Amino acid sequence: MLKHKDLVKLGEQLGIDKLGVARAEAIRDHDLTAWLNKGYHGQMGYMENNREKRQDPTVLMTGAQSVISAFINYHQKEAQPDLDGRISRYARSIDYHVTVKDLLHKLAAKLLEPEVTGMSRKERAKVYRVFVDSAPVMEKHWAIQAGIGWQGKHTNIITTDLGSWGFLGEIITTVAFDEYDTPVADHCGTCTACIDACPTNAIIKPYELDGSRCISYATIELDANEKIPSDIREHMEEWFFGCDICQDVCPWNRSAPASQADAFQPVAGFADGECPDFHQMDEERFNKDFGQTPLERPGLAGLRRNQLKRD
């Protein structure tokens, strides 16, 4: 059995901003099917796959007993006026999938050292698995259950001390803990700042997001060969990768501290603070400057579609 205090201590040593752990149990109170039936996932067909695994970690991993949830702060305090309102803040550094996953593997290896010493990678996968936005895991649900924060009206996870500028990741393990965290209360109150500010009305009502109307969806998930729907395009302003509007207006982010992790500093292509013109860039330059960032997802073709041509 693992000790909760050891988890907290290791998290502090590794620079993980928030950690919590919940019992691995089937999710009973999240109606994923209703959200999918409304078509809110748009072309994100992967959301329809592996529903049983998505709603029950014991199906995803045989014998799972605990779900460790991590929140990694990526907020950069220094404003970049030429990038703000165009490229989402999380996308200006090396791809978080790699950075956060490496960090959680280090945590798991240290935390479970007695159980996994001498095991091969394949054998370790029967004791723990690490997930960062890469498998059918309800990340926000587990962040709530692990006491990380609450799901705001914009559907992002909000914490009282770090706001919502954070990446989520999980470790699912077959080992139990001596104690588990409990969910924190919702602190959104009567605030509707995120709903009022969303230019495409993607936040249908508090806690309900139509992903297919979100600027982030249109600029990242929509196939690069497809046109962005006109009713979204006309409200995108200058955004061409992601969107930070609902987080920018959230009162809980007014005093959000900057990340202490060097990994989330802007890559060289953004170092001068100027916004690249992807219409004037070739594939070789793009791959060199941005091939290891989230911008690789839509690729150069998608970014050219998204970005307004400059005069």
N, C-alpha and C positions, 0 to 999 in steps of 0.2 A: 504493500500500500504506500502511495506517495503522500508526502506531507505538503499541505498547501503553503506553508511558510517557506519551504524550499523553492517552490515555484516562484513565489514573489521575489525571493532573494536572487535567484538566477536571472529573472527578468530585469532586475535593477542592474546587475552586473553586465548584462548584454546590451543595456540601453533600450529595452523595450518599454515603451511609455505606459501601457496599461495591459494587465493580464488578469484573466479570470478563468474559472472552470465550472462547467455544468455537468450534470449527469447525462449520459448518452441515452436519450429516450425518444420515442416517436413523437413527432410534432403533431399536436392535436388541434391547436388553435390558429393555424395559418391556412387560409383557403387559397392555395396556389391554383387549384383548378378553376375557381371563379375568375381569378385574374387572367388566366390564360384564355378562358372562354370569351372574355371581353375583347380579346385581341390586343391587349396592352403590350405584349411582347413583340409585336410587329414581325420582323423577319428573324428574330432571335429564336430560331427553331430549336436550338439546343435546350431552351427552357422547358420544352415539352418532353424531353427525353429523361429517362431514369427517374420518374416521379417518385417511385417507392424509395429509392436510395436517397433522393433529395429530402424526403420527409421522415426518414428513419436512419440515423447513422449506424445502427446495428445491422442494417441490410447492406450499407456501403462497406462496412468493415465488420467481419464476423467477430463477435465477442467484445465489441466496443463497450466501454464503461464510462469513459470521460471525454468531454470535448473541451479542450483548452482554447480560449479565444484571446487574440492579441490585437491591440490597436496601436499602430505605429504612426506617430505624428510626422506629416510631411510639409507642414506649413512653413513658408518662407516669408519672413516679416518684411523684407525689403521689396518695395513695389517695383514692378517693371512695366511702366506705362505703355510701352510699345507692344508688349505681349498681353497685358491684362485686357480682358474683353475680346481676346482673339484665341488664345491657347490656354486651356485649363491648367491650373498650377501644378497638378499632379503629373502632367505629361512633359515637364521640362527637364527631367532628370533621367537617369538610367531606368529602364523598365522595372517597376516595383515588383513584378512577379518574381524576378530573379533575386533581388535584394532581400525582400521579406522572406521568401522561401528559405534562402541560405541562413538567415537569422533564426528562423524557427527550427531548422534542422540542428543548428548548434544548441539551441535550447533543449530540444528533445533528447539529443545525445547525452547531454550533461545530466538532465533530470532523470533519465531512465538508464543511466550508466550501469548500475548493477544488473539490470534485466537484459541489456543488449550487448554487454561486453563479449567480444569474440564472435558475434553474429555477423553473417553476411548481410548485404543490403536487402536481399530478398527475404531473409529471415526476420530482419528488423521490421519489414513492412507488415508482419503479422502481429507486431507489438504496438507500433505506432505508424501513422501516416500524416504527412504535412500537406495542407491545402492552402493555396492562395488564389482564389478566383479561378480555379482550374478544374473543378470537379462539381458534381451535383451536391453542393453543400449550401444550406440556407445560412449564409454568413451573418446576416443581420439578426436573425433569430437567435443564433448562438451567442452573439455579442451581448444581446439583451439578457439572455439567461445567465450569462457569466458575470453580469453586473458591470459590464464595460460602460454602457450608456443606454439611452432609450432611442427609439426610432421616431425622428421628428416628423412633422407634418409633410416635409418634402421627401420623406422615407429614408433619409440618410441617418446614420447613427450619430447622435450628439452626446458629448461628455461635458460634465460641468466645468472641468478644468482645462480641457484642450479644444473645446468646440467640436467641430465635425471634420476638420482637416486631417483625416487619418485613413490609413490602409488597414484592412482587416485580414486576418489569417487564422487558421485553425490547426491544431494538432489533435487528432482523434487517436485515443489509445485504449488498449484492453486492460490497462491498470487503473484501479480505483484510487481515489483520494480520501484522506482522513476527514476533509470537510469541503463543502462546495459553496460557491457564491450564490447570491440571490439577485433577481432583477432589481434595477433601480426604478424609481418612479418617473413618470413622464413630467417634464418641466416646461413644456411648450405653452401651457396655459391658454390664454385667449389670443395669443399672437397669431397673425396670418401673414406676416411679412413675406414669407417664401411664396405663398399662394398668390398674393397680390403682385409680386414682382415677376413671376414667370411669364415671359413674353408670348409663349405659344399655348398657354393654358394647359400645360401637361399635367399639372397637379389638379386633378379633377375635383378633389375635395380633400380635407385633411386626411393624411395617411394613405392616400390613393393616387398612384402615379400611372398615367398612360405613357408607358415607355416609348411608344411609337410616335408620340408628339414631342418628345424631348429633343432639344438641340444636340445633346450628347449622342443620342441614338442616331440622329440624322447624319451627323458628321463622322461617326466612328463605325456604327454597326451597319448602316445602309451600304449595300454593294456599290463599289466605286463606279460601276457602269450605269447605275441608275441615277436619275435626276432627283434632287431633293424636292419633295412636294412644295408647290408654290405657297400654300398656306403656312408652311414652316419657314421656308426661305425668306419670305417678306418680313419675318419677325426675328431673324437671326442676328440682325445688326452686323457686326464684323466677326462674330465667332466662326471659326472654321475647324477647331478641334476641341470638342467638349464644351462645357459651359459651367461657370461658377456662380451664376446669378443667385440661385436660391441659398447658397452658402454665404455669399458676400453680404446678403441682407440679414442673415440670421443674427439676432442679438447675442447669442452664445459665442459667436466668433469675433466679437468686438475686441476682446482682450486675449485672443488665442495666442499662446507663445510660439516662437519660431522653433522648428525642429533643430535638434543638436546633431543630427546625423549628416555627415558629409556626403553620404550617398544620394541625398535628395537635393544637392546643389545643382543648378542648371548645367547641362552639358556644354561643351565648347561652342556648339552651334548657336547657343543662346547667351553665351557669356557676355557679349557686348550689349545685351538688353534690346537689341533690334530684332524686329520680326522678319524672318526670312521671306523672300518672295519665291514661292515654290513654282510659279510659272516660269521663272528664269533659272530653274535648277534642273540638272540632269540626274539620272538614276545613280551614277557613280558618286556624285557629291552628296546626294540624299543618303545613300547607304553609309557613307563615311561619317557624316555629321549626325544622322538621326536613326540609323539602322538598329541601334540598341535601346531606343526609347519607345514609349507607347505610340508615337507617331507612325511606327512601322505598321500598325494595325490597318489603317485605311490605305497606307502606302502613298507614294508620290501622286498617283493618278487620283486617289480620293481627295488628297489635300488640294490638288489643283481644281477639282470640282468645287470643293468647299470654299476656297479662298477667293474673295473678290479680287479681280484684276486691278492693279494700281495704275493710275494715270501716268 
